[in-house]
């Protein structure tokens, strides 16, 4: 089964876009942080089952969104550490 998605291409009409997947992931992770530990295929299913998305997104797009969220989290943690180190109390 192919998803109709290749990196750099647009998802098919009936599939959610990257921004929708990102928003759904944030909502889903608030409810179940274990989603980070699951394979992208399972995360895609869980987002649909949890009511965050109407249709199952392509797993490569979900994996890309997960990677983006992880990078965002890491950046925020680094910023917090930098500001703590710059302002000793």
PDB file with one MODEL, atoms N, CA, C and O in Angstrom:
MODEL        1
ATOM      1  N   UNK A   1       0.850  -1.181   0.000  1.00  0.00           N
ATOM      2  CA  UNK A   1       0.000   0.000   0.000  1.00  0.00           C
ATOM      3  C   UNK A   1       0.888   1.234   0.000  1.00  0.00           C
ATOM      4  O   UNK A   1       1.777   1.356   0.843  1.00  0.00           O
ATOM      5  N   UNK A   2       0.663   2.133  -0.917  1.00  0.00           N
ATOM      6  CA  UNK A   2       1.443   3.360  -0.946  1.00  0.00           C
ATOM      7  C   UNK A   2       0.610   4.488  -0.389  1.00  0.00           C
ATOM      8  O   UNK A   2      -0.618   4.476  -0.481  1.00  0.00           O
ATOM      9  N   UNK A   3       1.283   5.463   0.190  1.00  0.00           N
ATOM     10  CA  UNK A   3       0.575   6.570   0.819  1.00  0.00           C
ATOM     11  C   UNK A   3       0.262   7.681  -0.162  1.00  0.00           C
ATOM     12  O   UNK A   3      -0.578   8.534   0.124  1.00  0.00           O
ATOM     13  N   UNK A   4       0.925   7.689  -1.325  1.00  0.00           N
ATOM     14  CA  UNK A   4       0.736   8.785  -2.247  1.00  0.00           C
ATOM     15  C   UNK A   4       1.613   9.965  -1.887  1.00  0.00           C
ATOM     16  O   UNK A   4       1.491  11.032  -2.488  1.00  0.00           O
ATOM     17  N   UNK A   5       2.473   9.795  -0.940  1.00  0.00           N
ATOM     18  CA  UNK A   5       3.340  10.879  -0.478  1.00  0.00           C
ATOM     19  C   UNK A   5       4.792  10.523  -0.722  1.00  0.00           C
ATOM     20  O   UNK A   5       5.241   9.421  -0.407  1.00  0.00           O
ATOM     21  N   UNK A   6       5.500  11.450  -1.275  1.00  0.00           N
ATOM     22  CA  UNK A   6       6.951  11.329  -1.346  1.00  0.00           C
ATOM     23  C   UNK A   6       7.506  12.613  -0.764  1.00  0.00           C
ATOM     24  O   UNK A   6       6.904  13.672  -0.940  1.00  0.00           O
ATOM     25  N   UNK A   7       8.637  12.552  -0.074  1.00  0.00           N
ATOM     26  CA  UNK A   7       9.179  13.762   0.532  1.00  0.00           C
ATOM     27  C   UNK A   7       9.236  14.911  -0.476  1.00  0.00           C
ATOM     28  O   UNK A   7       9.714  14.747  -1.598  1.00  0.00           O
ATOM     29  N   UNK A   8       8.748  16.057  -0.059  1.00  0.00           N
ATOM     30  CA  UNK A   8       8.748  17.225  -0.914  1.00  0.00           C
ATOM     31  C   UNK A   8       7.494  17.368  -1.755  1.00  0.00           C
ATOM     32  O   UNK A   8       7.316  18.387  -2.422  1.00  0.00           O
ATOM     33  N   UNK A   9       6.610  16.360  -1.740  1.00  0.00           N
ATOM     34  CA  UNK A   9       5.380  16.463  -2.522  1.00  0.00           C
ATOM     35  C   UNK A   9       4.223  16.863  -1.622  1.00  0.00           C
ATOM     36  O   UNK A   9       4.327  16.821  -0.396  1.00  0.00           O
ATOM     37  N   UNK A  10       3.144  17.243  -2.232  1.00  0.00           N
ATOM     38  CA  UNK A  10       1.939  17.602  -1.480  1.00  0.00           C
ATOM     39  C   UNK A  10       1.136  16.334  -1.212  1.00  0.00           C
ATOM     40  O   UNK A  10       1.118  15.431  -2.049  1.00  0.00           O
ATOM     41  N   UNK A  11       0.468  16.250  -0.054  1.00  0.00           N
ATOM     42  CA  UNK A  11      -0.380  15.083   0.207  1.00  0.00           C
ATOM     43  C   UNK A  11      -1.577  15.079  -0.736  1.00  0.00           C
ATOM     44  O   UNK A  11      -1.938  16.110  -1.303  1.00  0.00           O
ATOM     45  N   UNK A  12      -2.186  13.910  -0.897  1.00  0.00           N
ATOM     46  CA  UNK A  12      -3.378  13.802  -1.736  1.00  0.00           C
ATOM     47  C   UNK A  12      -4.516  14.599  -1.112  1.00  0.00           C
ATOM     48  O   UNK A  12      -4.464  14.950   0.067  1.00  0.00           O
ATOM     49  N   UNK A  13      -5.543  14.883  -1.908  1.00  0.00           N
ATOM     50  CA  UNK A  13      -6.636  15.750  -1.461  1.00  0.00           C
ATOM     51  C   UNK A  13      -7.312  15.270  -0.181  1.00  0.00           C
ATOM     52  O   UNK A  13      -7.648  16.083   0.680  1.00  0.00           O
ATOM     53  N   UNK A  14      -7.515  13.959  -0.043  1.00  0.00           N
ATOM     54  CA  UNK A  14      -8.251  13.448   1.115  1.00  0.00           C
ATOM     55  C   UNK A  14      -7.360  13.230   2.336  1.00  0.00           C
ATOM     56  O   UNK A  14      -7.825  12.733   3.361  1.00  0.00           O
ATOM     57  N   UNK A  15      -6.089  13.598   2.233  1.00  0.00           N
ATOM     58  CA  UNK A  15      -5.173  13.417   3.350  1.00  0.00           C
ATOM     59  C   UNK A  15      -4.854  14.760   3.999  1.00  0.00           C
ATOM     60  O   UNK A  15      -4.800  15.784   3.318  1.00  0.00           O
ATOM     61  N   UNK A  16      -4.644  14.756   5.313  1.00  0.00           N
ATOM     62  CA  UNK A  16      -4.323  16.007   5.990  1.00  0.00           C
ATOM     63  C   UNK A  16      -2.950  16.522   5.580  1.00  0.00           C
ATOM     64  O   UNK A  16      -2.062  15.743   5.234  1.00  0.00           O
ATOM     65  N   UNK A  17      -2.787  17.829   5.623  1.00  0.00           N
ATOM     66  CA  UNK A  17      -1.512  18.458   5.305  1.00  0.00           C
ATOM     67  C   UNK A  17      -0.591  18.486   6.514  1.00  0.00           C
ATOM     68  O   UNK A  17      -0.981  18.101   7.616  1.00  0.00           O
ATOM     69  N   UNK A  18       0.629  18.944   6.297  1.00  0.00           N
ATOM     70  CA  UNK A  18       1.642  18.951   7.337  1.00  0.00           C
ATOM     71  C   UNK A  18       1.205  19.765   8.553  1.00  0.00           C
ATOM     72  O   UNK A  18       1.385  19.319   9.686  1.00  0.00           O
ATOM     73  N   UNK A  19       0.634  20.952   8.336  1.00  0.00           N
ATOM     74  CA  UNK A  19       0.203  21.798   9.463  1.00  0.00           C
ATOM     75  C   UNK A  19      -0.889  21.125  10.291  1.00  0.00           C
ATOM     76  O   UNK A  19      -0.896  21.217  11.519  1.00  0.00           O
ATOM     77  N   UNK A  20      -1.814  20.446   9.603  1.00  0.00           N
ATOM     78  CA  UNK A  20      -2.870  19.727  10.318  1.00  0.00           C
ATOM     79  C   UNK A  20      -2.270  18.593  11.151  1.00  0.00           C
ATOM     80  O   UNK A  20      -2.673  18.366  12.292  1.00  0.00           O
ATOM     81  N   UNK A  21      -1.314  17.895  10.572  1.00  0.00           N
ATOM     82  CA  UNK A  21      -0.673  16.783  11.280  1.00  0.00           C
ATOM     83  C   UNK A  21       0.088  17.307  12.491  1.00  0.00           C
ATOM     84  O   UNK A  21       0.039  16.709  13.566  1.00  0.00           O
ATOM     85  N   UNK A  22       0.788  18.414  12.320  1.00  0.00           N
ATOM     86  CA  UNK A  22       1.541  19.003  13.418  1.00  0.00           C
ATOM     87  C   UNK A  22       0.613  19.404  14.563  1.00  0.00           C
ATOM     88  O   UNK A  22       0.900  19.129  15.728  1.00  0.00           O
ATOM     89  N   UNK A  23      -0.500  20.054  14.226  1.00  0.00           N
ATOM     90  CA  UNK A  23      -1.471  20.464  15.247  1.00  0.00           C
ATOM     91  C   UNK A  23      -2.055  19.231  15.940  1.00  0.00           C
ATOM     92  O   UNK A  23      -2.184  19.206  17.164  1.00  0.00           O
ATOM     93  N   UNK A  24      -2.405  18.212  15.158  1.00  0.00           N
ATOM     94  CA  UNK A  24      -2.966  16.981  15.721  1.00  0.00           C
ATOM     95  C   UNK A  24      -1.946  16.288  16.617  1.00  0.00           C
ATOM     96  O   UNK A  24      -2.304  15.756  17.668  1.00  0.00           O
ATOM     97  N   UNK A  25      -0.680  16.290  16.211  1.00  0.00           N
ATOM     98  CA  UNK A  25       0.372  15.678  17.027  1.00  0.00           C
ATOM     99  C   UNK A  25       0.498  16.382  18.371  1.00  0.00           C
ATOM    100  O   UNK A  25       0.609  15.734  19.412  1.00  0.00           O
ATOM    101  N   UNK A  26       0.480  17.704  18.344  1.00  0.00           N
ATOM    102  CA  UNK A  26       0.579  18.457  19.609  1.00  0.00           C
ATOM    103  C   UNK A  26      -0.574  18.090  20.536  1.00  0.00           C
ATOM    104  O   UNK A  26      -0.371  17.860  21.728  1.00  0.00           O
ATOM    105  N   UNK A  27      -1.783  18.036  19.985  1.00  0.00           N
ATOM    106  CA  UNK A  27      -2.955  17.658  20.782  1.00  0.00           C
ATOM    107  C   UNK A  27      -2.806  16.230  21.304  1.00  0.00           C
ATOM    108  O   UNK A  27      -3.036  15.953  22.481  1.00  0.00           O
ATOM    109  N   UNK A  28      -2.416  15.332  20.400  1.00  0.00           N
ATOM    110  CA  UNK A  28      -2.270  13.929  20.778  1.00  0.00           C
ATOM    111  C   UNK A  28      -1.203  13.725  21.836  1.00  0.00           C
ATOM    112  O   UNK A  28      -1.388  12.935  22.762  1.00  0.00           O
ATOM    113  N   UNK A  29      -0.085  14.431  21.706  1.00  0.00           N
ATOM    114  CA  UNK A  29       0.995  14.290  22.690  1.00  0.00           C
ATOM    115  C   UNK A  29       0.601  14.838  24.057  1.00  0.00           C
ATOM    116  O   UNK A  29       1.078  14.353  25.082  1.00  0.00           O
ATOM    117  N   UNK A  30      -0.268  15.847  24.074  1.00  0.00           N
ATOM    118  CA  UNK A  30      -0.771  16.349  25.358  1.00  0.00           C
ATOM    119  C   UNK A  30      -1.584  15.278  26.072  1.00  0.00           C
ATOM    120  O   UNK A  30      -1.546  15.169  27.298  1.00  0.00           O
ATOM    121  N   UNK A  31      -2.319  14.488  25.295  1.00  0.00           N
ATOM    122  CA  UNK A  31      -3.141  13.431  25.871  1.00  0.00           C
ATOM    123  C   UNK A  31      -2.341  12.156  26.144  1.00  0.00           C
ATOM    124  O   UNK A  31      -2.589  11.460  27.129  1.00  0.00           O
ATOM    125  N   UNK A  32      -1.384  11.855  25.268  1.00  0.00           N
ATOM    126  CA  UNK A  32      -0.621  10.610  25.391  1.00  0.00           C
ATOM    127  C   UNK A  32       0.832  10.835  24.964  1.00  0.00           C
ATOM    128  O   UNK A  32       1.159  10.676  23.788  1.00  0.00           O
ATOM    129  N   UNK A  33       1.701  11.201  25.904  1.00  0.00           N
ATOM    130  CA  UNK A  33       3.107  11.451  25.578  1.00  0.00           C
ATOM    131  C   UNK A  33       3.829  10.243  24.994  1.00  0.00           C
ATOM    132  O   UNK A  33       4.894  10.392  24.395  1.00  0.00           O
ATOM    133  N   UNK A  34       3.266   9.048  25.162  1.00  0.00           N
ATOM    134  CA  UNK A  34       3.899   7.837  24.620  1.00  0.00           C
ATOM    135  C   UNK A  34       3.903   7.810  23.098  1.00  0.00           C
ATOM    136  O   UNK A  34       4.611   7.001  22.499  1.00  0.00           O
ATOM    137  N   UNK A  35       3.123   8.684  22.462  1.00  0.00           N
ATOM    138  CA  UNK A  35       3.111   8.722  21.002  1.00  0.00           C
ATOM    139  C   UNK A  35       4.517   8.945  20.445  1.00  0.00           C
ATOM    140  O   UNK A  35       4.838   8.476  19.353  1.00  0.00           O
ATOM    141  N   UNK A  36       5.349   9.660  21.196  1.00  0.00           N
ATOM    142  CA  UNK A  36       6.724   9.924  20.750  1.00  0.00           C
ATOM    143  C   UNK A  36       7.519   8.640  20.572  1.00  0.00           C
ATOM    144  O   UNK A  36       8.452   8.585  19.771  1.00  0.00           O
ATOM    145  N   UNK A  37       7.150   7.619  21.313  1.00  0.00           N
ATOM    146  CA  UNK A  37       7.902   6.360  21.309  1.00  0.00           C
ATOM    147  C   UNK A  37       7.381   5.365  20.276  1.00  0.00           C
ATOM    148  O   UNK A  37       7.996   4.321  20.056  1.00  0.00           O
ATOM    149  N   UNK A  38       6.258   5.679  19.645  1.00  0.00           N
ATOM    150  CA  UNK A  38       5.624   4.756  18.700  1.00  0.00           C
ATOM    151  C   UNK A  38       6.143   4.992  17.289  1.00  0.00           C
ATOM    152  O   UNK A  38       6.599   6.089  16.967  1.00  0.00           O
ATOM    153  N   UNK A  39       6.073   3.951  16.438  1.00  0.00           N
ATOM    154  CA  UNK A  39       6.412   4.142  15.024  1.00  0.00           C
ATOM    155  C   UNK A  39       5.414   5.106  14.368  1.00  0.00           C
ATOM    156  O   UNK A  39       4.268   5.216  14.805  1.00  0.00           O
ATOM    157  N   UNK A  40       5.852   5.787  13.336  1.00  0.00           N
ATOM    158  CA  UNK A  40       5.007   6.783  12.662  1.00  0.00           C
ATOM    159  C   UNK A  40       3.676   6.195  12.186  1.00  0.00           C
ATOM    160  O   UNK A  40       2.647   6.867  12.236  1.00  0.00           O
ATOM    161  N   UNK A  41       3.698   4.942  11.726  1.00  0.00           N
ATOM    162  CA  UNK A  41       2.464   4.309  11.239  1.00  0.00           C
ATOM    163  C   UNK A  41       1.436   4.211  12.359  1.00  0.00           C
ATOM    164  O   UNK A  41       0.250   4.465  12.149  1.00  0.00           O
ATOM    165  N   UNK A  42       1.904   3.838  13.557  1.00  0.00           N
ATOM    166  CA  UNK A  42       1.000   3.712  14.702  1.00  0.00           C
ATOM    167  C   UNK A  42       0.525   5.088  15.171  1.00  0.00           C
ATOM    168  O   UNK A  42      -0.636   5.250  15.547  1.00  0.00           O
ATOM    169  N   UNK A  43       1.406   6.063  15.149  1.00  0.00           N
ATOM    170  CA  UNK A  43       1.024   7.431  15.540  1.00  0.00           C
ATOM    171  C   UNK A  43      -0.076   7.923  14.607  1.00  0.00           C
ATOM    172  O   UNK A  43      -1.052   8.518  15.064  1.00  0.00           O
ATOM    173  N   UNK A  44       0.069   7.684  13.316  1.00  0.00           N
ATOM    174  CA  UNK A  44      -0.948   8.097  12.348  1.00  0.00           C
ATOM    175  C   UNK A  44      -2.299   7.486  12.701  1.00  0.00           C
ATOM    176  O   UNK A  44      -3.316   8.179  12.692  1.00  0.00           O
ATOM    177  N   UNK A  45      -2.314   6.187  13.011  1.00  0.00           N
ATOM    178  CA  UNK A  45      -3.567   5.517  13.392  1.00  0.00           C
ATOM    179  C   UNK A  45      -4.143   6.105  14.677  1.00  0.00           C
ATOM    180  O   UNK A  45      -5.349   6.330  14.775  1.00  0.00           O
ATOM    181  N   UNK A  46      -3.281   6.353  15.657  1.00  0.00           N
ATOM    182  CA  UNK A  46      -3.740   6.871  16.942  1.00  0.00           C
ATOM    183  C   UNK A  46      -4.327   8.274  16.810  1.00  0.00           C
ATOM    184  O   UNK A  46      -5.269   8.622  17.522  1.00  0.00           O
ATOM    185  N   UNK A  47      -3.775   9.080  15.904  1.00  0.00           N
ATOM    186  CA  UNK A  47      -4.316  10.426  15.695  1.00  0.00           C
ATOM    187  C   UNK A  47      -5.734  10.368  15.135  1.00  0.00           C
ATOM    188  O   UNK A  47      -6.576  11.204  15.463  1.00  0.00           O
ATOM    189  N   UNK A  48      -5.988   9.377  14.290  1.00  0.00           N
ATOM    190  CA  UNK A  48      -7.336   9.201  13.744  1.00  0.00           C
ATOM    191  C   UNK A  48      -8.260   8.640  14.829  1.00  0.00           C
ATOM    192  O   UNK A  48      -9.366   9.139  15.033  1.00  0.00           O
ATOM    193  N   UNK A  49      -7.793   7.597  15.522  1.00  0.00           N
ATOM    194  CA  UNK A  49      -8.618   6.977  16.569  1.00  0.00           C
ATOM    195  C   UNK A  49      -8.937   7.956  17.689  1.00  0.00           C
ATOM    196  O   UNK A  49     -10.016   7.898  18.279  1.00  0.00           O
ATOM    197  N   UNK A  50      -8.003   8.854  17.985  1.00  0.00           N
ATOM    198  CA  UNK A  50      -8.218   9.849  19.041  1.00  0.00           C
ATOM    199  C   UNK A  50      -9.074  11.017  18.606  1.00  0.00           C
ATOM    200  O   UNK A  50      -9.394  11.889  19.414  1.00  0.00           O
ATOM    201  N   UNK A  51      -9.451  11.047  17.329  1.00  0.00           N
ATOM    202  CA  UNK A  51     -10.316  12.111  16.836  1.00  0.00           C
ATOM    203  C   UNK A  51      -9.568  13.388  16.474  1.00  0.00           C
ATOM    204  O   UNK A  51     -10.193  14.430  16.278  1.00  0.00           O
ATOM    205  N   UNK A  52      -8.252  13.328  16.383  1.00  0.00           N
ATOM    206  CA  UNK A  52      -7.463  14.515  16.054  1.00  0.00           C
ATOM    207  C   UNK A  52      -7.403  14.769  14.556  1.00  0.00           C
ATOM    208  O   UNK A  52      -7.215  15.904  14.120  1.00  0.00           O
ATOM    209  N   UNK A  53      -7.566  13.702  13.765  1.00  0.00           N
ATOM    210  CA  UNK A  53      -7.584  13.806  12.308  1.00  0.00           C
ATOM    211  C   UNK A  53      -8.715  12.948  11.774  1.00  0.00           C
ATOM    212  O   UNK A  53      -9.075  11.935  12.375  1.00  0.00           O
ATOM    213  N   UNK A  54      -9.278  13.359  10.636  1.00  0.00           N
ATOM    214  CA  UNK A  54     -10.364  12.583  10.035  1.00  0.00           C
ATOM    215  C   UNK A  54      -9.851  11.430   9.187  1.00  0.00           C
ATOM    216  O   UNK A  54     -10.463  10.363   9.148  1.00  0.00           O
ATOM    217  N   UNK A  55      -8.732  11.642   8.511  1.00  0.00           N
ATOM    218  CA  UNK A  55      -8.167  10.600   7.665  1.00  0.00           C
ATOM    219  C   UNK A  55      -6.743  10.301   8.083  1.00  0.00           C
ATOM    220  O   UNK A  55      -6.050  11.165   8.621  1.00  0.00           O
ATOM    221  N   UNK A  56      -6.302   9.064   7.833  1.00  0.00           N
ATOM    222  CA  UNK A  56      -4.957   8.670   8.230  1.00  0.00           C
ATOM    223  C   UNK A  56      -3.915   9.324   7.325  1.00  0.00           C
ATOM    224  O   UNK A  56      -3.956   9.157   6.106  1.00  0.00           O
ATOM    225  N   UNK A  57      -2.987  10.062   7.918  1.00  0.00           N
ATOM    226  CA  UNK A  57      -1.965  10.735   7.122  1.00  0.00           C
ATOM    227  C   UNK A  57      -0.862   9.774   6.698  1.00  0.00           C
ATOM    228  O   UNK A  57      -0.705   8.710   7.296  1.00  0.00           O
ATOM    229  N   UNK A  58      -0.099  10.136   5.676  1.00  0.00           N
ATOM    230  CA  UNK A  58       1.026   9.296   5.260  1.00  0.00           C
ATOM    231  C   UNK A  58       2.064   9.228   6.375  1.00  0.00           C
ATOM    232  O   UNK A  58       2.413  10.254   6.959  1.00  0.00           O
ATOM    233  N   UNK A  59       2.558   8.033   6.674  1.00  0.00           N
ATOM    234  CA  UNK A  59       3.516   7.899   7.770  1.00  0.00           C
ATOM    235  C   UNK A  59       4.809   8.678   7.564  1.00  0.00           C
ATOM    236  O   UNK A  59       5.372   9.143   8.555  1.00  0.00           O
ATOM    237  N   UNK A  60       5.325   8.854   6.327  1.00  0.00           N
ATOM    238  CA  UNK A  60       6.529   9.684   6.209  1.00  0.00           C
ATOM    239  C   UNK A  60       6.287  11.129   6.652  1.00  0.00           C
ATOM    240  O   UNK A  60       7.181  11.779   7.193  1.00  0.00           O
ATOM    241  N   UNK A  61       5.072  11.621   6.417  1.00  0.00           N
ATOM    242  CA  UNK A  61       4.732  12.982   6.830  1.00  0.00           C
ATOM    243  C   UNK A  61       4.607  13.062   8.352  1.00  0.00           C
ATOM    244  O   UNK A  61       5.004  14.056   8.962  1.00  0.00           O
ATOM    245  N   UNK A  62       4.059  12.019   8.954  1.00  0.00           N
ATOM    246  CA  UNK A  62       3.958  11.953  10.412  1.00  0.00           C
ATOM    247  C   UNK A  62       5.362  11.902  11.022  1.00  0.00           C
ATOM    248  O   UNK A  62       5.640  12.580  12.011  1.00  0.00           O
ATOM    249  N   UNK A  63       6.238  11.097  10.427  1.00  0.00           N
ATOM    250  CA  UNK A  63       7.613  10.993  10.919  1.00  0.00           C
ATOM    251  C   UNK A  63       8.321  12.346  10.829  1.00  0.00           C
ATOM    252  O   UNK A  63       9.064  12.728  11.733  1.00  0.00           O
ATOM    253  N   UNK A  64       8.086  13.058   9.740  1.00  0.00           N
ATOM    254  CA  UNK A  64       8.686  14.380   9.562  1.00  0.00           C
ATOM    255  C   UNK A  64       8.162  15.356  10.626  1.00  0.00           C
ATOM    256  O   UNK A  64       8.931  16.136  11.188  1.00  0.00           O
ATOM    257  N   UNK A  65       6.873  15.307  10.893  1.00  0.00           N
ATOM    258  CA  UNK A  65       6.275  16.186  11.903  1.00  0.00           C
ATOM    259  C   UNK A  65       6.795  15.839  13.298  1.00  0.00           C
ATOM    260  O   UNK A  65       7.075  16.733  14.096  1.00  0.00           O
ATOM    261  N   UNK A  66       6.923  14.551  13.590  1.00  0.00           N
ATOM    262  CA  UNK A  66       7.479  14.131  14.879  1.00  0.00           C
ATOM    263  C   UNK A  66       8.906  14.656  15.040  1.00  0.00           C
ATOM    264  O   UNK A  66       9.279  15.153  16.103  1.00  0.00           O
ATOM    265  N   UNK A  67       9.693  14.540  13.981  1.00  0.00           N
ATOM    266  CA  UNK A  67      11.062  15.040  14.017  1.00  0.00           C
ATOM    267  C   UNK A  67      11.105  16.538  14.239  1.00  0.00           C
ATOM    268  O   UNK A  67      11.961  17.041  14.967  1.00  0.00           O
ATOM    269  N   UNK A  68      10.187  17.247  13.617  1.00  0.00           N
ATOM    270  CA  UNK A  68      10.114  18.696  13.801  1.00  0.00           C
ATOM    271  C   UNK A  68       9.761  19.070  15.222  1.00  0.00           C
ATOM    272  O   UNK A  68      10.325  20.014  15.775  1.00  0.00           O
ATOM    273  N   UNK A  69       8.834  18.341  15.819  1.00  0.00           N
ATOM    274  CA  UNK A  69       8.457  18.617  17.207  1.00  0.00           C
ATOM    275  C   UNK A  69       9.609  18.320  18.162  1.00  0.00           C
ATOM    276  O   UNK A  69       9.839  19.061  19.117  1.00  0.00           O
ATOM    277  N   UNK A  70      10.331  17.231  17.898  1.00  0.00           N
ATOM    278  CA  UNK A  70      11.472  16.887  18.750  1.00  0.00           C
ATOM    279  C   UNK A  70      12.548  17.966  18.658  1.00  0.00           C
ATOM    280  O   UNK A  70      13.133  18.353  19.670  1.00  0.00           O
ATOM    281  N   UNK A  71      12.807  18.446  17.453  1.00  0.00           N
ATOM    282  CA  UNK A  71      13.805  19.501  17.271  1.00  0.00           C
ATOM    283  C   UNK A  71      13.358  20.784  17.972  1.00  0.00           C
ATOM    284  O   UNK A  71      14.172  21.489  18.568  1.00  0.00           O
ATOM    285  N   UNK A  72      12.070  21.078  17.898  1.00  0.00           N
ATOM    286  CA  UNK A  72      11.522  22.261  18.553  1.00  0.00           C
ATOM    287  C   UNK A  72      11.685  22.151  20.072  1.00  0.00           C
ATOM    288  O   UNK A  72      12.093  23.106  20.733  1.00  0.00           O
ATOM    289  N   UNK A  73      11.364  20.981  20.611  1.00  0.00           N
ATOM    290  CA  UNK A  73      11.519  20.751  22.050  1.00  0.00           C
ATOM    291  C   UNK A  73      12.972  20.913  22.479  1.00  0.00           C
ATOM    292  O   UNK A  73      13.269  21.556  23.486  1.00  0.00           O
ATOM    293  N   UNK A  74      13.868  20.320  21.700  1.00  0.00           N
ATOM    294  CA  UNK A  74      15.295  20.391  22.016  1.00  0.00           C
ATOM    295  C   UNK A  74      15.773  21.839  22.011  1.00  0.00           C
ATOM    296  O   UNK A  74      16.551  22.246  22.874  1.00  0.00           O
ATOM    297  N   UNK A  75      15.310  22.599  21.053  1.00  0.00           N
ATOM    298  CA  UNK A  75      15.688  24.009  20.956  1.00  0.00           C
ATOM    299  C   UNK A  75      15.188  24.784  22.169  1.00  0.00           C
ATOM    300  O   UNK A  75      15.910  25.616  22.719  1.00  0.00           O
ATOM    301  N   UNK A  76      13.960  24.514  22.583  1.00  0.00           N
ATOM    302  CA  UNK A  76      13.405  25.191  23.761  1.00  0.00           C
ATOM    303  C   UNK A  76      14.183  24.826  25.021  1.00  0.00           C
ATOM    304  O   UNK A  76      14.445  25.685  25.863  1.00  0.00           O
ATOM    305  N   UNK A  77      14.553  23.548  25.152  1.00  0.00           N
ATOM    306  CA  UNK A  77      15.334  23.119  26.309  1.00  0.00           C
ATOM    307  C   UNK A  77      16.700  23.793  26.317  1.00  0.00           C
ATOM    308  O   UNK A  77      17.175  24.222  27.369  1.00  0.00           O
ATOM    309  N   UNK A  78      17.328  23.889  25.165  1.00  0.00           N
ATOM    310  CA  UNK A  78      18.624  24.551  25.075  1.00  0.00           C
ATOM    311  C   UNK A  78      18.510  26.028  25.430  1.00  0.00           C
ATOM    312  O   UNK A  78      19.385  26.574  26.101  1.00  0.00           O
ATOM    313  N   UNK A  79      17.436  26.678  24.985  1.00  0.00           N
ATOM    314  CA  UNK A  79      17.215  28.086  25.317  1.00  0.00           C
ATOM    315  C   UNK A  79      17.048  28.265  26.820  1.00  0.00           C
ATOM    316  O   UNK A  79      17.581  29.213  27.397  1.00  0.00           O
ATOM    317  N   UNK A  80      16.305  27.351  27.459  1.00  0.00           N
ATOM    318  CA  UNK A  80      16.100  27.431  28.901  1.00  0.00           C
ATOM    319  C   UNK A  80      17.421  27.257  29.643  1.00  0.00           C
ATOM    320  O   UNK A  80      17.706  27.986  30.593  1.00  0.00           O
ATOM    321  N   UNK A  81      18.221  26.294  29.208  1.00  0.00           N
ATOM    322  CA  UNK A  81      19.516  26.065  29.843  1.00  0.00           C
ATOM    323  C   UNK A  81      20.426  27.269  29.656  1.00  0.00           C
ATOM    324  O   UNK A  81      21.150  27.648  30.577  1.00  0.00           O
ATOM    325  N   UNK A  82      20.396  27.870  28.480  1.00  0.00           N
ATOM    326  CA  UNK A  82      21.236  29.032  28.218  1.00  0.00           C
ATOM    327  C   UNK A  82      20.831  30.206  29.104  1.00  0.00           C
ATOM    328  O   UNK A  82      21.686  30.905  29.648  1.00  0.00           O
ATOM    329  N   UNK A  83      19.537  30.416  29.245  1.00  0.00           N
ATOM    330  CA  UNK A  83      19.086  31.548  30.061  1.00  0.00           C
ATOM    331  C   UNK A  83      19.344  31.293  31.547  1.00  0.00           C
ATOM    332  O   UNK A  83      19.600  32.240  32.291  1.00  0.00           O
ATOM    333  N   UNK A  84      19.281  30.048  31.990  1.00  0.00           N
ATOM    334  CA  UNK A  84      19.598  29.744  33.384  1.00  0.00           C
ATOM    335  C   UNK A  84      21.068  29.977  33.660  1.00  0.00           C
ATOM    336  O   UNK A  84      21.423  30.491  34.720  1.00  0.00           O
ATOM    337  N   UNK A  85      21.927  29.608  32.728  1.00  0.00           N
ATOM    338  CA  UNK A  85      23.356  29.783  32.891  1.00  0.00           C
ATOM    339  C   UNK A  85      23.758  31.244  32.842  1.00  0.00           C
ATOM    340  O   UNK A  85      24.744  31.636  33.466  1.00  0.00           O
ATOM    341  N   UNK A  86      23.016  32.049  32.115  1.00  0.00           N
ATOM    342  CA  UNK A  86      23.357  33.469  31.972  1.00  0.00           C
ATOM    343  C   UNK A  86      22.893  34.283  33.169  1.00  0.00           C
ATOM    344  O   UNK A  86      23.419  35.369  33.417  1.00  0.00           O
ATOM    345  N   UNK A  87      21.915  33.777  33.917  1.00  0.00           N
ATOM    346  CA  UNK A  87      21.363  34.527  35.048  1.00  0.00           C
ATOM    347  C   UNK A  87      21.507  33.731  36.334  1.00  0.00           C
ATOM    348  O   UNK A  87      20.513  33.192  36.820  1.00  0.00           O
ATOM    349  N   UNK A  88      22.703  33.634  36.908  1.00  0.00           N
ATOM    350  CA  UNK A  88      22.828  32.884  38.157  1.00  0.00           C
ATOM    351  C   UNK A  88      22.110  33.615  39.282  1.00  0.00           C
ATOM    352  O   UNK A  88      22.112  34.844  39.357  1.00  0.00           O
ATOM    353  N   UNK A  89      21.492  32.818  40.159  1.00  0.00           N
ATOM    354  CA  UNK A  89      20.756  33.424  41.276  1.00  0.00           C
ATOM    355  C   UNK A  89      21.432  33.146  42.582  1.00  0.00           C
ATOM    356  O   UNK A  89      20.952  33.579  43.630  1.00  0.00           O
TER     357      UNK A  89
ENDMDL
END
